[in-house]
Amino acid sequence: ASLRFLLSIFMSVVMVTFASNFYNDFDLIWGGYRANIRNGGQVLTLSLDQESGSGFQSKNEYLFGRFDMQMKLVPGDSAGTVTTLYLSSQGGAHDEIDFEFLGNLSGQPYILSTNLYSQGKGDREQQFYLWFDPTKNFHTYSAIWNRRKIIFLVDNIPIRVFSNLESIGVPFPKSQPMRVYSTIWNGDSWATRGGLVKIDWSKAPFTATYRNYIANACVWTSGKPCRNKSINAVENAFAEDKAVLGPKGRELLRWVQKNYMIYNYCTDLKRFPKGLPPECKR
C-alpha cells in the first residue's frame, strides 16, 4: 500500500517547464515521409515499414541537464521492432545514454533496455518489464545527467542510477556534448526472444508517437559551452538528482529493480569470465 501511495505521488508530478515545439527543437533526419511533425509542432510520429525506419535528432547539443519525452509505443504485434530514445555524442569514443524499447507479440510485455557508453565503451545493459502497457497511453521517459550521476526515470520513478566512479577508473560522460535522438527500426535479428520472433510486415506501418519534450539543460554552442539562459540548468540537474533520490525515490528504485528488472550486466558472470566491471563491485 505504501508503494502504491509513493507511485501516485511520483506519477502526479507536473513539470513546470513548458514543453517545446518539435519544429523548433528537432530535425527529421531519416525515413522521409515516415517521420512527421503534426498539430502545429506539438506531436511527432516515427514509422517503420518494410523499406525503411525513421528518426530525428535535436537541433541543440547539451552538456548536463534533465531530458523528458512523452512517448506512446507501437501497439499490437510489434515483435522485431526497436524504438529508441537516447542522448549521444559523436565519434568513436562517444558517450551515450540509451532507452531502447523492444517490441513483442500482441499481449506480451515490451522490454525496456537501458545502456550507457562512456568514451566508446558500452556493454552496461539493464533491462526491465514495465508495470503498465506503454502502447495505451503516453508515458514520460527521462534522464537526469550531471557530473555525479545519470538517472533513468519512467513517469518520474527512478529505475536505474549510474554514478561517477572515475576514482576507481570507470570513465564517466562529463565532457562531450550530446544531442537527443530517437529512431524506429527493424531489429528482428535479435530484439524479440533473441531473434526467434520476426516482424509481421502485414501489420506495417509500425508507428511510435511523441509529445511534450522538455530539456532543462545546458545548451552547448561553439566557443560558449552554455548559453547564458541555461547556465543554471546544471545546478538544477544537481537539485533534481537529490530530489529524485530522496528516501521515497530510493524505495521506488528498489521496488522497480526487485520486481521488474529482468537483466543486469553486473550479475552476468558468463559475460565477464575475467571478472565483473569495477562499478559492479561497489
C-alpha positions in Angstrom: 0.0 0.0 0.0 2.8 2.4 0.9 4.5 1.8 -2.5 1.2 2.4 -4.3 1.0 5.7 -2.4 4.5 6.7 -3.4 3.8 5.8 -7.0 0.8 8.0 -7.0 2.9 10.9 -5.7 5.7 10.5 -8.2 3.3 10.0 -11.2 1.4 13.1 -10.3 4.4 15.4 -10.5 3.7 18.2 -13.0 6.7 19.7 -14.9 6.6 23.4 -14.6 8.8 23.9 -17.6 6.8 24.5 -20.8 7.1 21.7 -23.4 8.8 22.8 -26.6 7.8 22.7 -30.2 9.1 19.9 -32.4 9.6 22.2 -35.4 11.9 24.4 -33.3 13.8 21.7 -31.5 14.3 18.8 -33.8 15.3 17.8 -37.3 13.8 14.8 -39.1 17.0 13.0 -40.3 15.9 9.7 -41.6 13.0 7.9 -43.2 11.5 10.6 -45.5 7.7 10.7 -45.2 7.8 8.1 -42.3 8.8 10.9 -39.9 6.2 13.6 -39.4 5.6 16.6 -37.2 1.9 17.3 -36.6 -0.6 19.5 -34.7 1.5 22.7 -35.2 4.6 21.1 -33.8 3.0 19.5 -30.7 3.2 15.9 -31.9 5.8 13.9 -33.7 5.5 10.4 -35.2 8.0 7.9 -36.5 7.1 4.9 -38.6 8.7 1.7 -39.8 7.7 -0.2 -42.9 9.5 -2.9 -44.9 11.5 -0.4 -46.8 12.8 1.8 -44.0 12.6 3.1 -40.5 12.9 6.7 -39.4 14.4 9.0 -36.9 15.0 12.5 -35.6 17.7 14.5 -33.7 17.7 17.6 -31.6 19.0 20.8 -33.1 20.9 21.6 -29.9 23.7 19.8 -28.2 23.7 19.7 -24.4 26.1 19.2 -21.6 24.2 18.1 -18.4 20.5 18.6 -17.6 17.2 16.8 -17.4 15.5 15.5 -20.5 11.9 14.4 -20.7 9.9 12.9 -23.5 6.4 11.5 -23.6 6.0 8.5 -25.8 3.3 6.1 -26.9 4.8 2.9 -28.3 3.8 0.8 -31.3 0.6 -1.0 -30.4 -0.4 -4.6 -31.2 2.0 -7.0 -32.7 5.3 -5.1 -32.5 7.6 -8.1 -32.5 11.0 -7.4 -34.0 10.7 -3.6 -33.9 13.0 -1.4 -31.8 12.1 2.1 -30.8 14.9 4.2 -29.2 15.3 7.4 -27.3 18.8 8.4 -26.4 21.5 11.0 -26.0 24.7 10.6 -27.9 27.9 12.5 -28.7 29.8 12.0 -31.9 32.9 9.9 -32.8 34.3 6.5 -31.9 35.0 7.4 -28.3 31.4 8.7 -27.9 29.2 8.9 -24.8 25.6 7.7 -24.9 22.6 7.3 -22.6 20.1 4.8 -24.1 16.4 3.8 -23.7 15.5 1.0 -26.2 12.0 -0.4 -26.4 12.0 -4.0 -27.7 8.6 -4.9 -29.3 6.8 -8.2 -28.7 3.8 -10.2 -29.8 0.4 -8.7 -29.1 -0.5 -9.0 -25.5 3.1 -9.7 -24.4 5.1 -7.1 -22.4 7.6 -4.7 -24.0 11.2 -4.9 -22.7 12.9 -1.6 -21.9 16.6 -2.0 -22.3 18.9 0.7 -20.9 22.5 1.1 -21.7 25.4 3.6 -21.2 28.5 4.3 -23.2 31.4 6.4 -21.9 34.4 7.1 -24.1 33.2 4.4 -26.6 32.7 1.7 -24.0 29.2 0.2 -23.6 28.1 -3.3 -22.5 26.2 -1.9 -19.5 22.7 -3.1 -20.2 20.0 -3.3 -17.6 16.6 -4.5 -18.9 13.1 -4.1 -17.4 9.5 -5.0 -17.9 7.2 -2.0 -17.5 4.4 -2.0 -14.9 1.9 -0.7 -17.5 1.0 -1.1 -21.2 3.2 1.6 -22.9 1.0 1.4 -26.1 -2.2 2.5 -24.5 -1.3 6.0 -23.2 1.6 8.4 -23.2 4.2 7.9 -20.5 7.3 10.0 -19.7 10.8 8.7 -20.1 13.5 10.9 -18.6 17.2 11.1 -18.0 19.0 13.3 -15.4 22.6 13.8 -16.3 25.1 15.7 -14.2 28.7 15.4 -13.1 27.8 13.0 -10.3 25.1 10.7 -11.7 23.0 9.6 -14.6 19.5 8.6 -13.5 16.9 6.9 -15.8 13.3 7.5 -14.9 9.9 6.3 -16.1 7.0 8.5 -15.1 9.4 10.3 -12.7 10.1 6.9 -11.0 13.9 6.1 -10.9 14.7 2.8 -12.4 18.5 3.0 -12.7 21.3 5.0 -11.4 24.9 5.1 -12.8 27.3 7.0 -10.5 30.5 8.7 -11.4 33.2 6.3 -10.3 36.2 7.8 -12.1 38.0 7.4 -8.7 38.3 3.7 -9.4 39.0 4.0 -13.1 35.4 3.9 -14.6 35.0 6.5 -17.4 32.0 8.8 -17.0 30.3 11.1 -19.5 31.1 14.6 -18.5 32.9 16.5 -21.2 31.3 15.6 -24.6 28.1 17.4 -25.5 25.2 15.2 -26.7 22.2 15.5 -28.9 18.8 13.9 -28.2 17.9 11.2 -30.8 15.0 8.8 -31.5 14.6 6.1 -34.1 12.4 3.2 -35.0 14.0 0.3 -37.0 14.0 -3.4 -37.8 15.7 -5.3 -35.1 14.1 -8.7 -35.7 17.5 -10.4 -35.9 17.8 -10.0 -32.1 15.1 -7.9 -30.5 12.3 -10.3 -29.7 13.2 -13.6 -28.0 16.7 -13.3 -29.3 15.5 -13.0 -32.9 13.2 -16.0 -32.8 10.1 -13.9 -33.5 10.3 -11.9 -36.7 8.4 -8.8 -37.8 5.0 -9.5 -39.3 5.1 -6.9 -42.2 1.4 -7.3 -42.8 0.9 -5.2 -39.7 3.1 -2.4 -41.0 3.5 0.6 -40.7 4.5 0.5 -37.1 4.2 3.9 -35.5 5.5 5.5 -32.3 4.2 8.9 -31.2 5.9 11.6 -29.2 4.9 14.8 -27.4 5.9 17.2 -24.6 9.6 17.2 -25.0 11.3 19.1 -22.2 15.0 19.9 -21.9 16.0 21.7 -18.8 19.6 21.5 -19.8 22.8 23.4 -20.6 22.9 24.2 -24.3 26.3 23.8 -25.9 27.4 26.3 -28.5 30.8 26.6 -30.2 33.2 28.7 -28.1 30.5 29.2 -25.5 29.8 25.9 -23.7 26.5 27.2 -22.2 24.1 29.8 -23.3 23.6 32.3 -20.6 19.9 31.4 -20.1 20.8 27.8 -19.5 23.7 28.1 -17.2 21.5 27.3 -14.2 20.4 24.1 -15.8 23.5 22.3 -14.4 22.6 23.4 -10.9 19.0 22.4 -11.4 20.1 18.9 -12.5 22.1 18.5 -9.2 19.0 19.6 -7.3 16.8 17.1 -9.2 19.3 14.4 -8.5 18.9 15.0 -4.8 15.1 15.3 -5.0 14.6 12.1 -7.1 16.9 10.0 -5.0 15.5 11.0 -1.6 14.1 8.3 0.7 10.9 7.8 -1.3 12.8 7.7 -4.6 15.3 5.1 -3.3 12.4 2.9 -2.1 10.8 3.1 -5.5 14.2 2.3 -7.2 14.5 -0.8 -5.1 10.9 -1.7 -5.9 11.4 -1.5 -9.6 14.7 -3.4 -9.6 13.3 -6.1 -7.4 10.1 -6.7 -9.3 10.7 -5.6 -12.9 14.4 -5.9 -13.7 15.0 -9.0 -15.9 18.7 -8.5 -16.8 21.6 -6.8 -15.1 25.1 -6.9 -16.7 26.5 -6.7 -13.1 25.2 -10.2 -12.4 26.2 -11.8 -15.7 29.2 -13.8 -14.7 29.2 -15.7 -18.0 29.6 -12.5 -19.9 32.6 -11.4 -17.8 34.6 -14.5 -17.1 37.6 -12.5 -16.1 35.6 -10.6 -13.5 32.8 -8.1 -13.4 33.3 -4.5 -14.3 34.7 -2.4 -11.4 31.5 -0.4 -11.0 29.6 -3.7 -10.3 31.6 -4.2 -7.2 30.5 -1.1 -5.4 
